[in-house]
């Protein structure tokens, strides 16, 4: 894990250095958009380990149907280190932080003064990536391909209630961050060229893991043969880019 993290940090440094070199050699404005962005995202996954845990622990006394964890929603913030525009194509280097969560209330038959549980799955991750695309129209670009690396941290929070009053809370955290990868495509609509744009991205994520344990008791949700998230899948994001010419 330390080796992988070192490689990622090295790539991150190279991207930053390369943007400075381009800026010095090309002059103001030739690299196009650089700046920051904020957006909303949805992320699909197969949380087999967590769903199995729910079924085994709640099937006998759940009042309502046991939900299936499969899609997180959240936000991302990031930066375009540079987005170099040429006559027939463009390419970019970027980094971001994203957090998504999914939570459900599950009512149960009263046991030891507990009548409801709240389960929450949260994934936070840092990502770096590059993309390549072409202009379609004057104010629309097609981001043909984007690829990058994500560093994931996953948490599960379980709260118990009685008559809407919290009785207890357990926090399961990942011991070490895990690495995943993604490929994506999308479109960029320019509202004010090189300053304001809206970017939509559809991606497929390659990741499994989520070895979480209770912070105090060290108990785990999954066994050695099951991942909390067995398979990650499609994701979508819409973001507002705010930039300036380099």
ABEGO torsion letter per residue (X at the ends): XAAAAAAAAAAAAAAAAAAAAAAAAAEBGAAEBBEBBBBBBBBBBBBAAAAAAAAAAAAAABABBBBBBABBBBBBBBBBABBBBBAABBBBBBBBBBBBBBBBBBBBBBBGGBABBBBBBBBBBBBBBBBBBBBABAABBBBABBBBBBBBBBBBBBBBBBGGBBABBBBBBBABBBBBBBBBBEBBBBABBGABBBBBBBBBBBBBEGBBBBAAAGBBABBAABBABABBBBBBBBBBBBBBBX
